[in-house]
Amino acid sequence: MAVLLNDIVATRGDEPAIVDGRGTRTWVQLNERVERLVHALRDRGLNSGDCVMAMLGNQAEAIEVALACAHGGWLLVPVNWHWVADEVAYVLGDTDAAAVVVDARWVEVVTAALALAGATEAALPSVRLPSVRVLVDGPDGHGADDPPDGFEGYEELVASGVPGEIADAERGGPMFYTSGTTGRPKGVRSVLGTVGGPPEVLTLIAHSLAPAMELRITGASDQQAVQAICGPIYHSAQWVFAHFSLLCGNAVVLQHRFDPDELLSLIDEHQVTNIHLVPTQMMRLLDLDDERWAAFSGDSLRSVIHGAAACPPQTKRDLIDALGPIVTEYYGGTEGGFISVITSDEWLERPGSVGKPLPSFELALLDDLGEPVPQGQPGQVWFRSLLGSDFEYHNAPDKTASAHRNGFGTLGDVGYLDDEGYLFLSGRTIDMILSGGVNIYPAEIEAVLADHPAISDVAVFAVPHAEMGESVHAAVSLAEGLAWDEALEADVVAWCRERMAGYKCPRSFEVHDELPRSAAGKLLKSPLRKPWWPDTPAQTPTQYWEARYLDRPQVWSGKVNPVLAAEAAGRHPGTALDLGCGEGGDALWLAERGWTVTAVDISQTALDRGAAQAAERGLSTSIVWQRHELGSSFPTGEYDLVSAQFLHSQVALARAEILQQAMSAVAPGGTLLIVSHAEFPPWADVADDAPAMPSPDDELADLSVDRARWEVQRCETAARLATGPGGQEATLVDGIIKLRRLDA
């Protein structure tokens, strides 16, 4: 038997092991086919340590080949099926592959790659081409019946191998290629790609990670769990979830191309219990109409795990609302595996966090000098496996060295730890585009564009994309005498598509006479990015404030604003409306003094933090937390006190209109209290030509106060001492407006 499947075959036998678009493999069938495949490949000359390159879709054959490598002592290299011939040829040469297995859908790409690699082999005798070439039937069931010269059909190969025990079974594993930061993709070898030793080590790894991956290790008496794979299995996360699920005794359902409607059908049809998603897939699921969701049962679903890219907070909240608190997020990568995990309940308490590091990992957050940063301050995230596992880049010792420091590795992310040890990510140090959960490195694209005869200089970077998160954008300057037009753009795009996978090709272009470069000739991307990614990190007030709160575990001090405290201290408690309440410092102070408060903010994260504080302090029944983008929605009702404390924003905010609405929310005899910055704080980063802050007189004029209905009790400035973000003390000047409504 295939030793990795022994126990499962004994208990599961004729139950489904793999379901794909072409049919079902039982555990017995899977075991026999893996046995035959190992023997057949050995018969064709594969030796321990050889590399098998596989360009296969989400199909049973991809798992069979991987399990054969795991028993034959071979290094498996799953290849992105979007790649073009030049990219595949590079990997053939970089891995010295002894065998290639390809689905008929992509055989033309592989044969072209073999021709390119053959030219290299002729020039460099040390380079060899794979002697074993195998063709898998396409989805229509054809292709392998008439293979190109040098190829044999996959089913013919399997049939030629004898079933039965695999003698001298030896552990093999995968090496995944990631796009390269300096041009070519690089193979990542982690503990999974270790060759040698007993194959059972892979089962031990799978079982040890099962709790973090929310996989169930099923025994003979357990109902079989079912894992759905709806992302490309050449990605490390999808590969791990597929194969580790099998090694835990769970069935796997493979969807080749993600289709949200079909996915819901597969979940119900096959009683799927576990699924892995990336944020783009989550968005597309949520885009399905109410009628489709009403027809979906989902009773079998127990775990939805997501990662690979930052998930917009509202998307995650919406999916939790749709499926329940079964949505778990992980942080990790091909190099490090699963580093941290956070459940729905934990995330709802700490929106934006990616969880605590697993017990098997140690984190270090370091500054540019390699020194630890204080708790709550951002630093580059470095990690170390306490189990001794590590990673290296294949044939790239310099790149391996740059990704390590004192035994720690990094994925290039920046983040901070809160006071409970939860990790929050806030950025990346490496020049990478993250589109739809796929890592894309500009250097590779720039190298292709720079070779186009019409382009004299190029810079590739990420620009915002509503659905994919980011998309590929190219800034170019043209050779002398040329002008950019539709024909040239089409030619450049075609040039790229001939030389790179389509997902790497720029989706948009801009043209410059010259691209900005330093005196030393270094390309300066910052001024090119700035119009796309302005200083404020989002384009709407909601996005900006969500990003600001998610970037730090606490933004404000939590103390009451002193002007509000002085004004409210002598008043009889009533109803209060706190506009722009932030994390709730003022609302909590008022509630503790008997007020019934409606606390309003644009950021759900800020409101969640305030609500958590209210619960801790026994004030939940005294405060209603409401999210409003005040320029487009506003709380209803009238209040004895309406407070707008420092209602400023670095992005567009209809402040004057909001304050006029605030006037209409004041009950007869009630008070409107507005406190604002009359001057910039000395530590503020303000441009020389920035307009001055409005004075209280100017703001009062904007309110168009009807003196027959309102008494202006204060319209003045006041100074106060404050401490800045760097600990510096200064005198700040506030503008104060206090109005009392007279009419009944």
Stockholm file with secondary structure:
# STOCKHOLM 1.0

chainA/1-744         MAVLLNDIVATRGDEPAIVDGRGTRTWVQLNERVERLVHALRDRGLNSGDCVMAMLGNQAEAIEVALACAHGGWLLVPVNWHWVADEVAYVLGDTDAAAVVVDARWVEVVTAALALAGATEAALPSVRLPSVRVLVDGPDGHGADDPPDGFEGYEELVASGVPGEIADAERGGPMFYTSGTTGRPKGVRSVLGTVGGPPEVLTLIAHSLAPAMELRITGASDQQAVQAICGPIYHSAQWVFAHFSLLCGNAVVLQHRFDPDELLSLIDEHQVTNIHLVPTQMMRLLDLDDERWAAFSGDSLRSVIHGAAACPPQTKRDLIDALGPIVTEYYGGTEGGFISVITSDEWLERPGSVGKPLPSFELALLDDLGEPVPQGQPGQVWFRSLLGSDFEYHNAPDKTASAHRNGFGTLGDVGYLDDEGYLFLSGRTIDMILSGGVNIYPAEIEAVLADHPAISDVAVFAVPHAEMGESVHAAVSLAEGLAWDEALEADVVAWCRERMAGYKCPRSFEVHDELPRSAAGKLLKSPLRKPWWPDTPAQTPTQYWEARYLDRPQVWSGKVNPVLAAEAAGRHPGTALDLGCGEGGDALWLAERGWTVTAVDISQTALDRGAAQAAERGLSTSIVWQRHELGSSFPTGEYDLVSAQFLHSQVALARAEILQQAMSAVAPGGTLLIVSHAEFPPWADVADDAPAMPSPDDELADLSVDRARWEVQRCETAARLATGPGGQEATLVDGIIKLRRLDA
#=GR chainA/1-744 SS CCTTTHHHHHHHTTSEEEEETTEEEEHHHHHHHHHHHHHHHHHTTCCTTCEEEEECCSSHHHHHHHHHHHHHTCEEEECCTTCCHHHHHHHHHHHTCSEEEEEGGGHHHHHHHHHHHHHHHHHCTTCCCCSEEEEECCTTSCSTTSCCTTCEEHHHHHHHSCCSCCTTCBCCEECEEECCTTSSCEEEECGGGCCSSCTHHHHHHHHHHHHHHTCCCCCTTSCCCEEEECSCTTSHHHHHHHHHHHHTTCEEEECSSCCHHHHHHHHHHHTCCEEEECHHHHHHHHTSCHHHHHHCCCTTCCEEEECSSCCCHHHHHHHHHHHCSCEEEEEEETTTEEEEEECHHHHHHSTTEEEEECTTEEEEEECTTSCBCCTTSCEEEEEEETTSCCCEETTCHHHHHHTEETTEEEEEEEEEECTTSCEEEEEESSCCEEETTEEECHHHHHHHHHTSTTEEEEEEEEEEETTTEEEEEEEEEECTTCCCCHHHHHHHHHHHHHHSCGGGSCSEEEECSSCCBCTTCCBCCHHHHTTTSCSSSSSSHHHHHHHHHHTSSCCSCCCCCHHHHHHHHTSCCCEEEEETCTTSHHHHHHHHTTCEEEEEESCHHHHHHHHHHHHHTTCGGGEEEEECCTTTCCCCSCEEEEEEESCCCSSCCCHHHHHHHHHHTEEEEEEEEEEEESSCCTTSCCCTTCCCCCCHHHHHHHHTCCTTTEEEEEEEEEEEEEECTTSCEEEEEEEEEEEEECCC
#=GC SS_cons         CCTTTHHHHHHHTTSEEEEETTEEEEHHHHHHHHHHHHHHHHHTTCCTTCEEEEECCSSHHHHHHHHHHHHHTCEEEECCTTCCHHHHHHHHHHHTCSEEEEEGGGHHHHHHHHHHHHHHHHHCTTCCCCSEEEEECCTTSCSTTSCCTTCEEHHHHHHHSCCSCCTTCBCCEECEEECCTTSSCEEEECGGGCCSSCTHHHHHHHHHHHHHHTCCCCCTTSCCCEEEECSCTTSHHHHHHHHHHHHTTCEEEECSSCCHHHHHHHHHHHTCCEEEECHHHHHHHHTSCHHHHHHCCCTTCCEEEECSSCCCHHHHHHHHHHHCSCEEEEEEETTTEEEEEECHHHHHHSTTEEEEECTTEEEEEECTTSCBCCTTSCEEEEEEETTSCCCEETTCHHHHHHTEETTEEEEEEEEEECTTSCEEEEEESSCCEEETTEEECHHHHHHHHHTSTTEEEEEEEEEEETTTEEEEEEEEEECTTCCCCHHHHHHHHHHHHHHSCGGGSCSEEEECSSCCBCTTCCBCCHHHHTTTSCSSSSSSHHHHHHHHHHTSSCCSCCCCCHHHHHHHHTSCCCEEEEETCTTSHHHHHHHHTTCEEEEEESCHHHHHHHHHHHHHTTCGGGEEEEECCTTTCCCCSCEEEEEEESCCCSSCCCHHHHHHHHHHTEEEEEEEEEEEESSCCTTSCCCTTCCCCCCHHHHHHHHTCCTTTEEEEEEEEEEEEEECTTSCEEEEEEEEEEEEECCC
//
